[in-house]
């Protein structure tokens, strides 16, 4: 896979940062669940907060807040955007 220098995983966003979903490298039921929640290429995602232990993290997308564990968030590629 060729990735651009700016491309990162969703997990790399810190609270207040946003990014645009590029690709989901997840398969099966987890992929279906994320797609149903609106985690599709082109969607803007904002990192909100992380749990005290650091995993999971909360993200806002399409008006909803979802929590993802590190293993899931690392498999979602994003193009980082501006800090809110």
Biopython code that builds the backbone (N, CA, C, O; Angstrom):
import numpy as np
from Bio.PDB.StructureBuilder import StructureBuilder

atoms = [
    (1, "UNK", "N", (0.840, -1.180, 0.000)),
    (1, "UNK", "CA", (0.000, 0.000, 0.000)),
    (1, "UNK", "C", (0.874, 1.229, 0.000)),
    (1, "UNK", "O", (1.806, 1.325, 0.798)),
    (2, "UNK", "N", (0.593, 2.171, -0.879)),
    (2, "UNK", "CA", (1.301, 3.437, -0.909)),
    (2, "UNK", "C", (0.476, 4.457, -0.163)),
    (2, "UNK", "O", (-0.662, 4.737, -0.541)),
    (3, "UNK", "N", (1.035, 5.016, 0.894)),
    (3, "UNK", "CA", (0.303, 6.025, 1.649)),
    (3, "UNK", "C", (0.997, 7.367, 1.492)),
    (3, "UNK", "O", (2.219, 7.437, 1.360)),
    (4, "UNK", "N", (0.208, 8.426, 1.508)),
    (4, "UNK", "CA", (0.774, 9.763, 1.395)),
    (4, "UNK", "C", (1.413, 10.126, 2.723)),
    (4, "UNK", "O", (1.063, 9.542, 3.749)),
    (5, "UNK", "N", (2.346, 11.081, 2.732)),
    (5, "UNK", "CA", (3.008, 11.447, 3.974)),
    (5, "UNK", "C", (2.045, 12.011, 5.020)),
    (5, "UNK", "O", (2.328, 11.931, 6.215)),
    (6, "UNK", "N", (0.926, 12.574, 4.599)),
    (6, "UNK", "CA", (-0.027, 13.153, 5.534)),
    (6, "UNK", "C", (-1.032, 12.125, 6.057)),
    (6, "UNK", "O", (-1.654, 12.341, 7.097)),
    (7, "UNK", "N", (-1.191, 11.035, 5.360)),
    (7, "UNK", "CA", (-2.167, 10.006, 5.738)),
    (7, "UNK", "C", (-1.782, 9.399, 7.089)),
    (7, "UNK", "O", (-0.627, 9.042, 7.321)),
    (8, "UNK", "N", (-2.782, 9.289, 7.975)),
    (8, "UNK", "CA", (-2.547, 8.709, 9.299)),
    (8, "UNK", "C", (-3.727, 7.835, 9.672)),
    (8, "UNK", "O", (-4.726, 7.765, 8.955)),
    (9, "UNK", "N", (-3.591, 7.175, 10.805)),
    (9, "UNK", "CA", (-4.727, 6.401, 11.302)),
    (9, "UNK", "C", (-5.608, 7.323, 12.141)),
    (9, "UNK", "O", (-5.145, 8.334, 12.667)),
    (10, "UNK", "N", (-6.861, 6.965, 12.256)),
    (10, "UNK", "CA", (-7.802, 7.724, 13.063)),
    (10, "UNK", "C", (-7.316, 7.816, 14.506)),
    (10, "UNK", "O", (-7.510, 8.842, 15.158)),
    (11, "UNK", "N", (-6.698, 6.778, 15.003)),
    (11, "UNK", "CA", (-6.226, 6.755, 16.393)),
    (11, "UNK", "C", (-5.187, 7.839, 16.662)),
    (11, "UNK", "O", (-5.025, 8.260, 17.808)),
    (12, "UNK", "N", (-4.475, 8.301, 15.625)),
    (12, "UNK", "CA", (-3.431, 9.316, 15.792)),
    (12, "UNK", "C", (-3.974, 10.710, 16.073)),
    (12, "UNK", "O", (-3.224, 11.576, 16.524)),
    (13, "UNK", "N", (-5.263, 10.950, 15.817)),
    (13, "UNK", "CA", (-5.837, 12.265, 16.107)),
    (13, "UNK", "C", (-5.880, 12.491, 17.612)),
    (13, "UNK", "O", (-6.191, 11.580, 18.379)),
    (14, "UNK", "N", (-5.569, 13.703, 18.020)),
    (14, "UNK", "CA", (-5.690, 14.073, 19.427)),
    (14, "UNK", "C", (-6.997, 14.839, 19.611)),
    (14, "UNK", "O", (-7.528, 15.387, 18.644)),
    (15, "UNK", "N", (-7.524, 14.888, 20.834)),
    (15, "UNK", "CA", (-8.794, 15.597, 21.054)),
    (15, "UNK", "C", (-8.765, 17.009, 20.473)),
    (15, "UNK", "O", (-7.837, 17.783, 20.708)),
    (16, "UNK", "N", (-9.812, 17.319, 19.706)),
    (16, "UNK", "CA", (-9.924, 18.613, 19.044)),
    (16, "UNK", "C", (-9.498, 18.593, 17.596)),
    (16, "UNK", "O", (-9.845, 19.505, 16.844)),
    (17, "UNK", "N", (-8.756, 17.580, 17.178)),
    (17, "UNK", "CA", (-8.334, 17.479, 15.781)),
    (17, "UNK", "C", (-9.414, 16.806, 14.951)),
    (17, "UNK", "O", (-10.199, 16.003, 15.455)),
    (18, "UNK", "N", (-9.440, 17.147, 13.673)),
    (18, "UNK", "CA", (-10.376, 16.528, 12.740)),
    (18, "UNK", "C", (-9.605, 15.887, 11.595)),
    (18, "UNK", "O", (-8.421, 16.153, 11.389)),
    (19, "UNK", "N", (-10.299, 15.049, 10.866)),
    (19, "UNK", "CA", (-9.739, 14.423, 9.685)),
    (19, "UNK", "C", (-10.854, 13.937, 8.789)),
    (19, "UNK", "O", (-12.017, 13.889, 9.187)),
    (20, "UNK", "N", (-10.487, 13.579, 7.580)),
    (20, "UNK", "CA", (-11.442, 13.064, 6.607)),
    (20, "UNK", "C", (-11.084, 11.607, 6.336)),
    (20, "UNK", "O", (-9.931, 11.284, 6.049)),
    (21, "UNK", "N", (-12.082, 10.734, 6.429)),
    (21, "UNK", "CA", (-11.868, 9.301, 6.215)),
    (21, "UNK", "C", (-11.452, 9.047, 4.772)),
    (21, "UNK", "O", (-12.089, 9.528, 3.835)),
    (22, "UNK", "N", (-10.368, 8.281, 4.607)),
    (22, "UNK", "CA", (-9.895, 7.896, 3.283)),
    (22, "UNK", "C", (-10.236, 6.444, 2.968)),
    (22, "UNK", "O", (-10.674, 6.125, 1.863)),
    (23, "UNK", "N", (-10.027, 5.556, 3.964)),
    (23, "UNK", "CA", (-10.160, 4.129, 3.692)),
    (23, "UNK", "C", (-10.340, 3.360, 4.996)),
    (23, "UNK", "O", (-9.754, 3.712, 6.019)),
    (24, "UNK", "N", (-11.149, 2.318, 4.952)),
    (24, "UNK", "CA", (-11.304, 1.410, 6.089)),
    (24, "UNK", "C", (-10.600, 0.109, 5.744)),
    (24, "UNK", "O", (-10.960, -0.556, 4.772)),
    (25, "UNK", "N", (-9.608, -0.252, 6.526)),
    (25, "UNK", "CA", (-8.876, -1.495, 6.311)),
    (25, "UNK", "C", (-9.372, -2.538, 7.309)),
    (25, "UNK", "O", (-8.585, -3.223, 7.962)),
    (26, "UNK", "N", (-10.672, -2.638, 7.407)),
    (26, "UNK", "CA", (-11.356, -3.536, 8.329)),
    (26, "UNK", "C", (-12.322, -4.376, 7.504)),
    (26, "UNK", "O", (-12.867, -3.905, 6.505)),
    (27, "UNK", "N", (-12.531, -5.613, 7.920)),
    (27, "UNK", "CA", (-13.428, -6.501, 7.182)),
    (27, "UNK", "C", (-14.480, -7.089, 8.104)),
    (27, "UNK", "O", (-14.391, -6.972, 9.326)),
    (28, "UNK", "N", (-15.458, -7.709, 7.512)),
    (28, "UNK", "CA", (-16.460, -8.441, 8.271)),
    (28, "UNK", "C", (-17.491, -7.559, 8.958)),
    (28, "UNK", "O", (-17.829, -6.478, 8.476)),
    (29, "UNK", "N", (-17.982, -8.044, 10.095)),
    (29, "UNK", "CA", (-19.051, -7.361, 10.812)),
    (29, "UNK", "C", (-18.644, -5.993, 11.337)),
    (29, "UNK", "O", (-19.460, -5.072, 11.380)),
    (30, "UNK", "N", (-17.388, -5.860, 11.736)),
    (30, "UNK", "CA", (-16.921, -4.556, 12.223)),
    (30, "UNK", "C", (-16.976, -3.524, 11.110)),
    (30, "UNK", "O", (-17.392, -2.390, 11.343)),
    (31, "UNK", "N", (-16.565, -3.893, 9.912)),
    (31, "UNK", "CA", (-16.634, -2.979, 8.763)),
    (31, "UNK", "C", (-18.081, -2.574, 8.497)),
    (31, "UNK", "O", (-18.374, -1.395, 8.295)),
    (32, "UNK", "N", (-18.975, -3.547, 8.497)),
    (32, "UNK", "CA", (-20.393, -3.278, 8.241)),
    (32, "UNK", "C", (-20.959, -2.305, 9.279)),
    (32, "UNK", "O", (-21.694, -1.380, 8.934)),
    (33, "UNK", "N", (-20.608, -2.522, 10.561)),
    (33, "UNK", "CA", (-21.083, -1.653, 11.630)),
    (33, "UNK", "C", (-20.575, -0.225, 11.437)),
    (33, "UNK", "O", (-21.336, 0.731, 11.592)),
    (34, "UNK", "N", (-19.298, -0.078, 11.101)),
    (34, "UNK", "CA", (-18.736, 1.256, 10.906)),
    (34, "UNK", "C", (-19.354, 1.960, 9.702)),
    (34, "UNK", "O", (-19.634, 3.157, 9.755)),
    (35, "UNK", "N", (-19.567, 1.220, 8.621)),
    (35, "UNK", "CA", (-20.215, 1.806, 7.451)),
    (35, "UNK", "C", (-21.639, 2.244, 7.788)),
    (35, "UNK", "O", (-22.077, 3.313, 7.363)),
    (36, "UNK", "N", (-22.363, 1.421, 8.550)),
    (36, "UNK", "CA", (-23.728, 1.769, 8.953)),
    (36, "UNK", "C", (-23.761, 3.019, 9.825)),
    (36, "UNK", "O", (-24.738, 3.768, 9.799)),
    (37, "UNK", "N", (-22.701, 3.250, 10.596)),
    (37, "UNK", "CA", (-22.620, 4.436, 11.453)),
    (37, "UNK", "C", (-22.206, 5.686, 10.679)),
    (37, "UNK", "O", (-22.211, 6.788, 11.227)),
    (38, "UNK", "N", (-21.850, 5.516, 9.413)),
    (38, "UNK", "CA", (-21.462, 6.660, 8.587)),
    (38, "UNK", "C", (-19.978, 6.842, 8.405)),
    (38, "UNK", "O", (-19.552, 7.870, 7.877)),
    (39, "UNK", "N", (-19.177, 5.887, 8.820)),
    (39, "UNK", "CA", (-17.724, 5.957, 8.677)),
    (39, "UNK", "C", (-17.365, 5.519, 7.258)),
    (39, "UNK", "O", (-16.872, 4.414, 7.034)),
    (40, "UNK", "N", (-17.628, 6.419, 6.307)),
    (40, "UNK", "CA", (-17.378, 6.141, 4.893)),
    (40, "UNK", "C", (-16.370, 7.158, 4.366)),
    (40, "UNK", "O", (-16.243, 8.251, 4.919)),
    (41, "UNK", "N", (-15.652, 6.803, 3.298)),
    (41, "UNK", "CA", (-14.698, 7.753, 2.732)),
    (41, "UNK", "C", (-15.354, 9.104, 2.450)),
    (41, "UNK", "O", (-16.463, 9.180, 1.921)),
    (42, "UNK", "N", (-14.637, 10.166, 2.817)),
    (42, "UNK", "CA", (-15.121, 11.528, 2.634)),
    (42, "UNK", "C", (-15.779, 12.122, 3.865)),
    (42, "UNK", "O", (-16.055, 13.321, 3.893)),
    (43, "UNK", "N", (-16.036, 11.315, 4.881)),
    (43, "UNK", "CA", (-16.688, 11.785, 6.101)),
    (43, "UNK", "C", (-15.681, 12.477, 7.017)),
    (43, "UNK", "O", (-14.584, 11.965, 7.238)),
    (44, "UNK", "N", (-16.057, 13.642, 7.549)),
    (44, "UNK", "CA", (-15.229, 14.352, 8.523)),
    (44, "UNK", "C", (-15.462, 13.750, 9.900)),
    (44, "UNK", "O", (-16.600, 13.522, 10.308)),
    (45, "UNK", "N", (-14.363, 13.496, 10.611)),
    (45, "UNK", "CA", (-14.394, 12.904, 11.944)),
    (45, "UNK", "C", (-13.607, 13.814, 12.879)),
    (45, "UNK", "O", (-12.549, 14.329, 12.518)),
    (46, "UNK", "N", (-14.136, 14.004, 14.082)),
    (46, "UNK", "CA", (-13.449, 14.800, 15.094)),
    (46, "UNK", "C", (-13.132, 13.926, 16.299)),
    (46, "UNK", "O", (-14.004, 13.217, 16.802)),
    (47, "UNK", "N", (-11.885, 13.975, 16.762)),
    (47, "UNK", "CA", (-11.500, 13.263, 17.988)),
    (47, "UNK", "C", (-11.997, 14.101, 19.171)),
    (47, "UNK", "O", (-11.687, 15.288, 19.267)),
    (48, "UNK", "N", (-12.763, 13.482, 20.062)),
    (48, "UNK", "CA", (-13.335, 14.205, 21.196)),
    (48, "UNK", "C", (-12.541, 14.002, 22.478)),
    (48, "UNK", "O", (-12.063, 14.963, 23.081)),
    (49, "UNK", "N", (-12.406, 12.770, 22.882)),
    (49, "UNK", "CA", (-11.708, 12.472, 24.145)),
    (49, "UNK", "C", (-11.262, 11.032, 24.154)),
    (49, "UNK", "O", (-11.670, 10.224, 23.320)),
    (50, "UNK", "N", (-10.412, 10.732, 25.118)),
    (50, "UNK", "CA", (-9.972, 9.351, 25.291)),
    (50, "UNK", "C", (-10.260, 8.940, 26.723)),
    (50, "UNK", "O", (-10.353, 9.779, 27.619)),
    (51, "UNK", "N", (-10.398, 7.665, 26.919)),
    (51, "UNK", "CA", (-10.655, 7.171, 28.269)),
    (51, "UNK", "C", (-9.407, 7.397, 29.124)),
    (51, "UNK", "O", (-8.321, 7.597, 28.579)),
    (52, "UNK", "N", (-9.543, 7.370, 30.450)),
    (52, "UNK", "CA", (-8.379, 7.572, 31.315)),
    (52, "UNK", "C", (-7.228, 6.600, 31.014)),
    (52, "UNK", "O", (-6.060, 6.953, 31.179)),
    (53, "UNK", "N", (-7.553, 5.396, 30.581)),
    (53, "UNK", "CA", (-6.513, 4.424, 30.238)),
    (53, "UNK", "C", (-5.980, 4.630, 28.815)),
    (53, "UNK", "O", (-5.006, 3.987, 28.426)),
    (54, "UNK", "N", (-6.609, 5.520, 28.035)),
    (54, "UNK", "CA", (-6.158, 5.801, 26.678)),
    (54, "UNK", "C", (-6.866, 5.020, 25.591)),
    (54, "UNK", "O", (-6.725, 5.334, 24.409)),
    (55, "UNK", "N", (-7.617, 4.018, 25.970)),
    (55, "UNK", "CA", (-8.308, 3.186, 24.986)),
    (55, "UNK", "C", (-9.626, 2.738, 25.595)),
    (55, "UNK", "O", (-9.589, 2.107, 26.652)),
    (56, "UNK", "N", (-10.770, 3.009, 25.021)),
    (56, "UNK", "CA", (-11.027, 3.543, 23.688)),
    (56, "UNK", "C", (-10.988, 5.073, 23.652)),
    (56, "UNK", "O", (-10.826, 5.739, 24.674)),
    (57, "UNK", "N", (-11.144, 5.602, 22.433)),
    (57, "UNK", "CA", (-11.278, 7.036, 22.208)),
    (57, "UNK", "C", (-12.667, 7.303, 21.646)),
    (57, "UNK", "O", (-13.261, 6.443, 20.995)),
    (58, "UNK", "N", (-13.183, 8.514, 21.906)),
    (58, "UNK", "CA", (-14.498, 8.924, 21.384)),
    (58, "UNK", "C", (-14.300, 9.845, 20.189)),
    (58, "UNK", "O", (-13.416, 10.701, 20.180)),
    (59, "UNK", "N", (-15.146, 9.649, 19.180)),
    (59, "UNK", "CA", (-15.092, 10.436, 17.947)),
    (59, "UNK", "C", (-16.493, 10.902, 17.585)),
    (59, "UNK", "O", (-17.477, 10.209, 17.846)),
    (60, "UNK", "N", (-16.577, 12.099, 16.974)),
    (60, "UNK", "CA", (-17.855, 12.598, 16.474)),
    (60, "UNK", "C", (-17.841, 12.517, 14.953)),
    (60, "UNK", "O", (-16.904, 12.975, 14.299)),
    (61, "UNK", "N", (-18.901, 11.925, 14.401)),
    (61, "UNK", "CA", (-19.077, 11.908, 12.954)),
    (61, "UNK", "C", (-20.556, 11.936, 12.636)),
    (61, "UNK", "O", (-21.355, 11.221, 13.241)),
    (62, "UNK", "N", (-20.902, 12.770, 11.683)),
    (62, "UNK", "CA", (-22.293, 12.877, 11.214)),
    (62, "UNK", "C", (-23.287, 13.083, 12.359)),
    (62, "UNK", "O", (-24.389, 12.533, 12.331)),
    (63, "UNK", "N", (-22.900, 13.876, 13.368)),
    (63, "UNK", "CA", (-23.808, 14.194, 14.463)),
    (63, "UNK", "C", (-23.892, 13.160, 15.564)),
    (63, "UNK", "O", (-24.640, 13.347, 16.524)),
    (64, "UNK", "N", (-23.146, 12.071, 15.453)),
    (64, "UNK", "CA", (-23.152, 11.010, 16.469)),
    (64, "UNK", "C", (-21.778, 10.916, 17.123)),
    (64, "UNK", "O", (-20.774, 11.338, 16.550)),
    (65, "UNK", "N", (-21.749, 10.363, 18.319)),
    (65, "UNK", "CA", (-20.489, 10.105, 19.012)),
    (65, "UNK", "C", (-20.337, 8.594, 19.134)),
    (65, "UNK", "O", (-21.243, 7.897, 19.591)),
    (66, "UNK", "N", (-19.175, 8.103, 18.716)),
    (66, "UNK", "CA", (-18.896, 6.673, 18.827)),
    (66, "UNK", "C", (-17.554, 6.479, 19.523)),
    (66, "UNK", "O", (-16.686, 7.349, 19.462)),
    (67, "UNK", "N", (-17.390, 5.355, 20.174)),
    (67, "UNK", "CA", (-16.125, 5.002, 20.811)),
    (67, "UNK", "C", (-15.518, 3.838, 20.043)),
    (67, "UNK", "O", (-16.199, 2.869, 19.706)),
    (68, "UNK", "N", (-14.230, 3.953, 19.777)),
    (68, "UNK", "CA", (-13.513, 2.898, 19.062)),
    (68, "UNK", "C", (-12.268, 2.514, 19.830)),
    (68, "UNK", "O", (-11.575, 3.368, 20.384)),
    (69, "UNK", "N", (-11.994, 1.246, 19.858)),
    (69, "UNK", "CA", (-10.761, 0.756, 20.469)),
    (69, "UNK", "C", (-9.595, 1.011, 19.509)),
    (69, "UNK", "O", (-9.787, 1.200, 18.308)),
    (70, "UNK", "N", (-8.412, 1.012, 20.057)),
    (70, "UNK", "CA", (-7.217, 1.310, 19.267)),
    (70, "UNK", "C", (-7.094, 0.386, 18.061)),
    (70, "UNK", "O", (-6.783, 0.850, 16.964)),
    (71, "UNK", "N", (-7.332, -0.907, 18.240)),
    (71, "UNK", "CA", (-7.163, -1.851, 17.128)),
    (71, "UNK", "C", (-8.094, -1.535, 15.958)),
    (71, "UNK", "O", (-7.736, -1.793, 14.809)),
    (72, "UNK", "N", (-9.273, -0.987, 16.222)),
    (72, "UNK", "CA", (-10.189, -0.586, 15.148)),
    (72, "UNK", "C", (-9.757, 0.751, 14.552)),
    (72, "UNK", "O", (-9.668, 0.889, 13.332)),
    (73, "UNK", "N", (-9.489, 1.739, 15.414)),
    (73, "UNK", "CA", (-9.155, 3.085, 14.947)),
    (73, "UNK", "C", (-7.862, 3.107, 14.135)),
    (73, "UNK", "O", (-7.728, 3.926, 13.226)),
    (74, "UNK", "N", (-6.930, 2.246, 14.437)),
    (74, "UNK", "CA", (-5.663, 2.201, 13.683)),
    (74, "UNK", "C", (-5.872, 1.687, 12.262)),
    (74, "UNK", "O", (-5.012, 1.894, 11.406)),
    (75, "UNK", "N", (-6.978, 1.031, 11.997)),
    (75, "UNK", "CA", (-7.246, 0.471, 10.674)),
    (75, "UNK", "C", (-8.156, 1.363, 9.836)),
    (75, "UNK", "O", (-8.631, 0.959, 8.774)),
    (76, "UNK", "N", (-8.395, 2.582, 10.324)),
    (76, "UNK", "CA", (-9.155, 3.579, 9.569)),
    (76, "UNK", "C", (-8.178, 4.679, 9.183)),
    (76, "UNK", "O", (-7.647, 5.378, 10.046)),
    (77, "UNK", "N", (-7.944, 4.828, 7.886)),
    (77, "UNK", "CA", (-6.991, 5.821, 7.408)),
    (77, "UNK", "C", (-7.703, 7.140, 7.160)),
    (77, "UNK", "O", (-8.791, 7.184, 6.586)),
    (78, "UNK", "N", (-7.059, 8.220, 7.610)),
    (78, "UNK", "CA", (-7.650, 9.552, 7.470)),
    (78, "UNK", "C", (-6.607, 10.521, 6.922)),
    (78, "UNK", "O", (-5.403, 10.267, 6.966)),
    (79, "UNK", "N", (-7.105, 11.624, 6.413)),
    (79, "UNK", "CA", (-6.283, 12.765, 6.047)),
    (79, "UNK", "C", (-6.546, 13.819, 7.098)),
    (79, "UNK", "O", (-7.653, 14.353, 7.158)),
    (80, "UNK", "N", (-5.555, 14.144, 7.939)),
    (80, "UNK", "CA", (-5.791, 15.088, 9.034)),
    (80, "UNK", "C", (-6.226, 16.451, 8.517)),
    (80, "UNK", "O", (-5.823, 16.889, 7.440)),
    (81, "UNK", "N", (-7.064, 17.109, 9.319)),
    (81, "UNK", "CA", (-7.561, 18.434, 8.980)),
    (81, "UNK", "C", (-7.122, 19.433, 10.020)),
    (81, "UNK", "O", (-6.059, 19.306, 10.629)),
    (82, "UNK", "N", (-7.962, 20.430, 10.212)),
    (82, "UNK", "CA", (-7.664, 21.502, 11.148)),
    (82, "UNK", "C", (-8.033, 21.141, 12.571)),
    (82, "UNK", "O", (-8.860, 20.262, 12.813)),
    (83, "UNK", "N", (-7.412, 21.828, 13.503)),
    (83, "UNK", "CA", (-7.756, 21.693, 14.913)),
    (83, "UNK", "C", (-8.921, 22.617, 15.197)),
    (83, "UNK", "O", (-8.920, 23.770, 14.767)),
    (84, "UNK", "N", (-9.939, 22.108, 15.934)),
    (84, "UNK", "CA", (-11.112, 22.936, 16.266)),
    (84, "UNK", "C", (-10.862, 23.765, 17.481)),
    (84, "UNK", "O", (-11.738, 24.520, 17.904)),
]
sb = StructureBuilder()
sb.init_structure("model")
sb.init_model(0)
sb.init_chain("A")
sb.init_seg("    ")
for serial, (resi, resn, name, xyz) in enumerate(atoms, 1):
    if name == "N":
        sb.init_residue(resn, " ", resi, " ")
    sb.init_atom(name, np.array(xyz, "f"), 0.0, 1.0, " ", f" {name:<3s}", serial, name[0])
structure = sb.get_structure()
